[in-house]
């Protein structure tokens, strides 16, 4: 699994960049700024496709952030507020 974020540069308070950085700083994702997509996205993808170890490390790191029971957590919160 790969995650490459290209945050929308005009989002309120640049929240997309801030949210993406939580994963990027942990090594679970990569990020390319909107104004650098044409120069950097394809080379980044090519490098990652050739580097199996980097892909596996990213996959391990992103799995650590996964909520596999998000539906249950949300349903429980809704029921508590009804």
N, C-alpha and C positions, 0 to 999 in steps of 0.2 A: 504494500500500500504506500502510495506517495501522496503527499499534500504539498501543493505549491500555491501559495496565496498571492493574489494580485489585488491588493486593497483599492477600493474606489477612492480616489484622492479627494473627492469633495464631500465625503461622508461627514456627518456632524461630529465635530471634535475629533476627527480622524480615528473614530472608534474601531474601524476595521483593522487598521494597522496595529493599534493597541492590542486587540484581541488576538490577532495572528502572532504577535511577538511572544505571547505566552507559550506557544508551541515552538516557534522558531528558536527562542532562547534555550529551550530544552532539547533541541536537536530532533524534534518530532516532525518538523515541517521546514519548508524553505519559503522565501518570499522574494518577489520581484516587484519593484515599484512600477506603477502604471507607466511612467515616462521612460522606463528602461525595458519594457516588454519586448519590443522589436529587436533589441540587441542581446538580451540576456536569457529569455525564456527558452528558446530552442537549444542553445548550448547547455543550459542547465539540465534540461530533459535528456539530452544526449549523454551527458556525463553520468547522470543518475542511472540511465538504462544500461550503461556499461559497467557500473560499480555495484555489484550485487551486495557486497558487504555494507555499503552506505544505505542501500534500500532496506536491508534487513534491520539495520540499526534504527532507521527512521520508523519502521513498522513496529519494532519493540517499544520504542519511546512513545509513539502515538497510542498504542494499545493501553499504556499506563494511564492515559487521560480518558479512556472510554467509559461511558455509562451504559452498561448492557441492560439495565433495567429502568431506563429513563421513563418508559410508559408507566411503570408501577409507581415510581416516585411522583410523577405528575398527578396520576389518579389519586394517590393518597393525599397529596396536598389539596386537591380539589374537594375531596370528601371531607377533609378537616374544616374547610371553610363553608361548607353547605349547612 
